[in-house]
């Protein structure tokens, strides 16, 4: 009898803390599943709340449907910076999709940040103050992507492999795509989604528009006619 009373007391003591226990899950820019007790991603899904009620072992699970992301909201930024670097906007979109699935707050376990998953050293090199700011992130990411294309003589596969695994890894394997499963899948996925040419098709014009909002000129670029 005394043993049952002690067990009941322990369960009662544990109940408040267990009632508040909650886990969240989301995928990072590389597609890996992340589980944490803190929702560090706006699209985190609640895995549930477990508690001990009147009968031991009862578990209540609640789920939250993440709000859909709108990739089109970055069209102007993508068109602007792709145009500046003479890159096809569809190529840039495919890289962003592969890197972060258009989640501006994505962070990988290795520390890559934002839409184009900038590593801290790359962000610093391109004078990025806030890597989670879409405008700064896309500006630096597209410029870095262009620099890799230049470095590897416009070889799209090598540039993409360098973006994913680092340029030293590409050079280590004799200027070829490293034999990493993740990197090879990354390269083939982006090439399939963006078409063969990363360069900007000059036959399709980038339109520059200027709007005056609250007395200030706002410049936008778009490839949508």
TAPE-V552543 format. One record per residue. RES is the residue in one letter. SS is DSSP state (2 for helix, 1 for strand, 0 for the rest). PSI is psi in whole degrees, -180 to 180 (* if undefined). D_LAST is the distance of its C-alpha to the last C-alpha in whole Angstrom. Layout:
BEGIN
res;ss;psi;d_last
RES;SS;PSI;D_LAST
RES;SS;PSI;D_LAST
END
This chain:
BEGIN
res;ss;psi;d_last
X;0;-44;80
X;2;-39;80
X;2;-41;77
X;2;-39;75
X;2;-41;75
X;2;-41;74
X;2;-42;71
X;2;-40;70
X;2;-41;70
X;2;-44;68
X;2;-41;66
X;2;-39;66
X;2;-35;65
X;2;-24;62
X;2;-48;60
X;2;-43;59
X;2;-37;57
X;2;-30;56
X;2;-24;54
X;2;-6;52
X;0;129;51
X;1;141;47
X;1;151;45
X;1;149;41
X;1;148;39
X;1;170;36
X;1;137;34
X;0;-174;34
X;0;-20;31
X;0;5;33
X;0;4;34
X;0;142;37
X;1;125;39
X;1;133;40
X;1;129;43
X;1;163;44
X;0;1;46
X;0;133;43
X;0;85;39
X;0;1;38
X;0;134;34
X;0;-24;32
X;0;14;32
X;0;139;36
X;1;131;38
X;1;125;41
X;1;-22;43
X;1;171;46
X;1;127;49
X;1;137;53
X;0;159;56
X;0;119;59
X;0;-145;61
X;0;-35;64
X;0;128;64
X;0;138;63
X;0;-2;60
X;0;130;58
X;1;130;54
X;1;131;52
X;0;128;48
X;0;143;45
X;0;152;41
X;0;127;38
X;0;121;35
X;0;146;32
X;0;142;29
X;0;144;26
X;0;156;24
X;0;89;20
X;2;-30;18
X;2;-18;15
X;2;-15;16
X;2;9;16
X;2;-45;13
X;2;-44;12
X;2;-43;16
X;2;-46;15
X;2;-41;12
X;2;-52;14
X;2;-30;17
X;2;-41;16
X;2;-42;15
X;2;-32;18
X;0;8;20
X;0;44;18
X;1;153;18
X;0;126;16
X;2;-34;14
X;2;-33;15
X;2;-44;19
X;2;-42;19
X;2;-41;18
X;2;-37;21
X;2;-44;23
X;2;-41;23
X;2;-44;23
X;2;-34;26
X;2;-47;28
X;2;-1;27
X;0;36;25
X;0;30;23
X;0;109;26
X;0;-16;26
X;0;12;30
X;0;141;31
X;1;128;34
X;0;163;36
X;0;-25;40
X;0;-4;40
X;0;4;38
X;0;142;34
X;1;144;32
X;0;-167;29
X;0;-46;25
X;0;17;26
X;0;62;30
X;1;132;31
X;0;153;35
X;2;-41;36
X;2;-39;37
X;2;-42;34
X;2;-42;32
X;2;-40;35
X;2;-35;34
X;0;21;31
X;0;44;32
X;0;122;31
X;0;-36;33
X;0;103;31
X;0;-13;30
X;0;1;29
X;0;117;27
X;2;-40;23
X;2;-47;22
X;2;-41;25
X;2;-47;25
X;2;-41;22
X;2;-52;23
X;2;-41;26
X;2;-42;25
X;2;-40;22
X;2;-40;25
X;2;-41;28
X;2;-42;26
X;2;-40;25
X;2;-34;29
X;2;-38;30
X;2;-42;28
X;2;-43;30
X;2;-36;33
X;0;32;33
X;0;43;32
X;0;23;28
X;0;108;30
X;2;-43;27
X;2;-42;30
X;2;-39;33
X;2;-43;30
X;2;-40;29
X;2;-39;33
X;2;-36;33
X;2;-36;31
X;2;-47;33
X;2;-9;36
X;0;142;36
X;2;-30;37
X;2;-33;40
X;2;-39;40
X;2;-44;39
X;2;-33;41
X;2;-35;44
X;0;34;43
X;0;42;43
X;0;54;39
X;0;164;39
X;0;123;37
X;0;150;40
X;0;44;42
X;0;130;40
X;2;-45;39
X;2;-44;37
X;2;-43;35
X;2;-38;35
X;2;-40;34
X;2;-49;31
X;2;-48;30
X;2;-35;30
X;2;-45;28
X;2;-41;25
X;2;-36;25
X;2;-33;25
X;2;-15;22
X;2;-7;20
X;0;175;21
X;0;-25;23
X;0;119;21
X;0;-18;20
X;1;152;19
X;0;131;16
X;0;107;15
X;0;-10;14
X;0;-19;13
X;0;121;9
X;0;144;8
X;0;125;8
X;1;129;7
X;1;122;11
X;1;149;11
X;1;123;15
X;1;146;16
X;1;112;20
X;1;120;22
X;0;40;25
X;0;2;26
X;1;141;24
X;1;129;21
X;1;118;18
X;1;133;16
X;1;149;13
X;1;140;11
X;1;151;8
X;0;12;6
X;0;117;4
X;0;*;0
END
